[in-house]
Amino acid sequence: MVERKKILLRLDPVVHDALARWASDELRSTNSQIEFLLRRALSEAGRLPEGVGRMRSPGRPRKIPEESRDEEEDRSDEDGATGQAG
């Protein structure tokens, strides 16, 4: 997985509160809401680069059924993956 860039962003507290409320309404984190809006603005301006990765859908990730989870773990073991971020 590609490591995500980290930035420090200073916002007016009122703007942050509005973003946080909007993000909550759409089941996103404030950080994800900011990225969503930046991507949309880049796309509308014709500046979104080719090959940019997709964002995860808003809300909680879907639960993987137990049998599918076991199959994924088996595949990870075959690939030599440890399942730990690194």
N, C-alpha and C positions, 0 to 999 in steps of 0.2 A: 504494500500500500504506500502511496506517495505521502510524504510528510506535508502537512498543511502549514502554510506561512502564518506566523503570529505577528500581529501589529498592536501598537498601543493607539487607542482612539479616544480622543477627548471630546465629550459631547456636553452640550448644555443640559442640565438636569431635567428640564421640562421636555426636551427632545428625547432624552433617554427614557423618561417615564412613558411618553406617548409610544415609542418603539416597543417598550416592554409590554404595554397593554395590547398593542396590535399583534405582537408575537404570540402572546398568550391566547388571544382570540383565534389564531390560526394554528395553535398547538405546536409552535416552534419556540426555540430558545431565542433570546434577544440576538445572540451572535448569528444564528441561522437566518433570522429575519433580515439582518443587515446584509448578509451575503446574498439572500434571495433578491433584495431590492437592488443591490449593486449589479447582480447578473442581469436583472430585467432592464436596468438603465443601460448597461453595456449592449445588450441585445437590441434595444430600441434605437440606440445610436449607431448600430452597425459596427460595433467595436468588440463584440464578444468573440474571442479567438476560436478558430477551428480546433476541435479535439478537446475542448474543455470538458472536464468530468461533470457528470450529472449530480445534482443534489439529491439527498435522501428525501423521501416523501415526508410531509409534516406528520406529527403525531408519534405515538409509540411504535417501535418496530414490531412487525408481526411476529408472534411466537411461532417457532419452528416445531412441528409435531415431533414427539419423542423419537419415533422411528427414523425420521429424516435427520435429526440431530445425530443419532448414532452413525448413520451412513456418512455424514460430513466428517465426524471424528475419525472414522475408519479411513476416509480419503486423506485426511490431514496426516495420519500416522504413516500412510504409504508414501506420502510426499516428503516425510521427514520434518514436517512443520511441528513446532512445539505448541502453537496456539497462544504464544505470548507475544505482546507487542515488542518490537525491537527496532 
